[in-house]
Amino acid sequence: MRAAILTDTTKCIGCSECVIACKKVNHLPNDIPQRWDMNDGLSADNWTSVIGEPADKFVRKQCRHCLEPACVSACPVGAMHKTELGPVIYESAKCIGCRYCMMACPFGIPRYQWSDPVPHVRKCILCYDRIKEGGQPACTEVCPTKATIYGDRDQLLAIAHQRLRENPGKYINRVWGESEVGGTSVLYISDIDLSFLTYGEQFGKMPLPDATRPAMEAVPFAFVGMGAAMAGLYWIIKRRMKLEAERADEKAGGKPGSEE
């Protein structure tokens, strides 16, 4: 099974039960808005949000759990990785705080705990522990209108296309997440354009790791090169300090190493 979520925005009533359930199951504290937060409701303590659009439209935003995630390919230490069931999860013990995953994500999802003394990257993990035990994500379990449902990705795609065929005037003829950046595990069908979820960017079908992998393969060499450069600089500085100390001794009336 390839775990996935299908969100039908025409069914969403904006109740935010999914948001509440997510915070409860993942033990997330109350969110304190910060000036650096994006205006989409997501933060290190809010892993899903409901965005209100004009004309009483509501759209849920969360990690898209890409089939070939750019965040995973950008992480130099393997702190971000894709599981066997599909969710992309994060291991804080491995993180070095480089935040490459945040820069690589085309959907702008991972968030950083900027105000914490020991900050970590945080995001939706598709309730991995729950689905591993045969359950479903908390958000889909509590949705009162079944605007968001859980299941196998292929089956959800079939449901999405069936709804599009049976209601041609109700939806835009598109399944968001079916093929963008290689496909995602969080799918959408909607009667409004959802390009605001990607800040107006239009992505092709090519998986982004194809673009990020060559750059990340160069990272170990960059670390080695930078280490060598810093070691060389350190030697030069120490050598210069030693020579200046010797000159100072000579001016004081003695040669380096002589006793008065």
Beta strands, then each sheet from edge to edge (+ up, - down):
strand 1: 3-8
strand 2: 49-53
strand 3: 57-61
strand 4: 80-82
strand 5: 88-90
strand 6: 111-112
strand 7: 121-122
strand 8: 148-152
strand 9: 186-189
sheet 1: 8+ 1- 9-
sheet 2: 2+ 3-
sheet 3: 4+ 5-
sheet 4: 6+ 7-
end
